[in-house]
Amino acid sequence: MSFKLIYLKTCCCGYLFQFISDFVNYMLLLSEKWLSVDADYDDKMLKHLLRIMKMKDKILSTGILFFTCLGAAQSAIAYEIVCPKSVTVIYAKPDLKQVPEGWDVSEKKQDLISLSGVGVYSGKPVDLAVLKPNPVIINGQKQQLGWQVNREYDNPYGGNWVGCSYNYYEVELTRQIDRSMKTCWAVYSQDKYQATLAKLVCSTEVVE
């Protein structure tokens, strides 16, 4: 989830809450006018309007609680990095120093290889500083494959990077993790063909 998406959702929630508040106030204004103009107005309608008046505080307090909880949940999870589920490799003909007499070098056609896993590195993956995952608790939920990222000793190496591996590290796609993130965890699933799907979800929350 990107920062822009969170911002848009927060704005939409704010506008929705304002709409609810304005609607309640409008109904209250109408009820006051109806009560003052026509004393013989239908009893059921009057009871309904009075019920709205009594529920005003409850509606507003519930709305405030809902949007507060929603905002807290969205602020905890800042974004996620989704690994492509497959990549296509185009192989070149191997250039051997010397081809044994009587032998030819076979050419391998292009191949579609599937995602096998996701990991986190301290610094660029080319340096092979793979971080060991550990359980973390985020928003009350335990995640088995978690990492603390952008720590003080990661900074000299350029922070942390995520690596999506294909066919068990035959190919790896890498991307730097946003420097504002403090905790990340891997989430695995499968598509309808039982192929592996994986993403790295990151949060600004610091966990021990």
N, C-alpha and C positions, 0 to 999 in steps of 0.2 A: 504494500500500500504506500503510495507516494505522499509527500508532504502536501502537494496541491490537492489531492483527493481528500485528505483529512481536513484541510482548510475549507474546502467546499462543503463537506458534510457538516462541519461545525457551523458554517454560515446558514445552511439550510435548516439546521436544528433551531438556530436562533430566530430565523424568520417564522418557523412553525410555532414556536413558543409565543412569539409576539402576536401571531394570528389568533391563537387560542385566547390569550389575554384580552385582545381587542374584541373578540367575539363575545366573550362573557360580559365585558363592560357594555357592549352594545345591547345585549339582551336585557341587562339590568336597566339601562336607560329606557328601553321600550316598555318594560314592565312598569316602571314608575309612571310613565305617561298614560298607559292603559288604566292603571289603578286610579289615577287622578281624574281622568276624563270620563270613564264609563264605569260607574260603580256596580252596574248590573251585568258586567261582562261575564261570560260563561265561567262557572265555578271551576270546571276542570282545567281550563286554560290558566286561571288565576293560581290554582294550586301548583300547576306545572311551573309557572314563572317564579312563584315563591320558592319552589324547590331548587330552581337554578340559583336564586339569590343565596340560599343556604349552602349550596355546593361550591360557591365561588372560591372560597379559601381552600377547600379540599382539592379542587381542580388545579389551582395555581400551585399549591404546594407539591402535588403529585408531579406536575410538569417540571417544576424546578428540580425535584429529586431525580426524575428520569434523565433530564438533560445533563445534570451534574455527573451522574453515573456514566452516561454515554460519553461525555467529554473525557472523563478520567480513563475509561477503557481505551479510547482512541489515542489519547496522549501517551499511554504506556507502550503501545505498539506503533512504532514510527513508520516502518516500511518492511517490505519483504523482497527477496531476490529469488525469482523462480528460475530453476534450471531448465533449459530446453530439453525435451524428453529424448531427443536423438540428434545425431549429426551425420552428415555424409562425408566420407573420406575418399579423396581421389588419390590413389597411389601412383607414384612414379616408378619407372623401371629402375631397379637397383643398379648402381654403378660400381661394379666390383673391380678391385685392383687388378685381379687376374682371373679370367674364366678358365677353369680346367679344360684341357683339351678334350674335345668330343662332347662338351656340355653346352647347353644354352641357358640363358637367364630367363626365367618365366616372368611375365608381367601380370600383376594382380589388378583386377578390375575395381572400380569404385565400390564402396561398401557402406551400408547404413548401420551404424552402431548405436546402441541404446544407452541411456543413462544408467549408471550403476551406483552412484553415491555422491554425497556432498560433504565437503570438509572446510576447515578454516586454517589459515596460515598466519604466522607472525612474519610480516614482510611479504615480499613477492613470492609466489609459489616456486619460482625457479630456484630459490634458495633452499627449498625443501624443509622449511621449519614448520612442520605440521603440528598443530595444537591438539592435545588429547581432549576429547569431550568429557564433560562431567554433568551430572544432574543439576538442574536449576529449577527454582520455583518462581513462576511469573503469574501475577494476578491470581494467586492461590492454586495454580495448576502446576504439577511437576512435569518437567520436560527432561527426558533422559539424556538427550544429546545436546548439551549446552556449552557455550563458551563465553568467557569474559573477554571483551575486545577493547582495543584502543587504550590499553593500560600504559602506565608510564614507560615500562621497558619495551613496549611495542612501537612507541613513537620514533625512536631512532631508525627503525627499519621501514618507516612509511606507513605505520598502522597495520591493519589486518586485511587479508584478502580471502574471498570465498573461492573455492575450486569445485567445479562440477565435473566429475570424472565419467568417462564413457568406456565401456568394455574393460573395466578395471584398469584405468589409467593409461589405456592406449592413446587416448586423447583427453585433454583437460581444458575446459573453458574457465577463465578466471576473471574476477572483477573485484575492485577495491570496495571494502565496506565503508559506508559513510563514517567520517571521523567523530560525529556526534553520538554514535551508538555505543552502548556500554555492555549490552548482553545480547547474544544471538543464540538461536536454537534451530535444529533441523526438524523438518516435518516431512514425513514420508507417506505416500499413498500409492494407489495403483489405478490405472485406467481400465476400461472395460475389456482390454486385451491382456490384462495382468502385467502390463509394462510398468516399470518403476517410475514414479513421479516424486520429485523432491524440491523443496524450497528452504531458504534460510530466512527466518523471521527475526527481526532485530528490534530492540527496545532501548530507550534512553535510561531505563531503570537499572540501577547498580545492585547486583546481588552478591552475596558472599558465598 
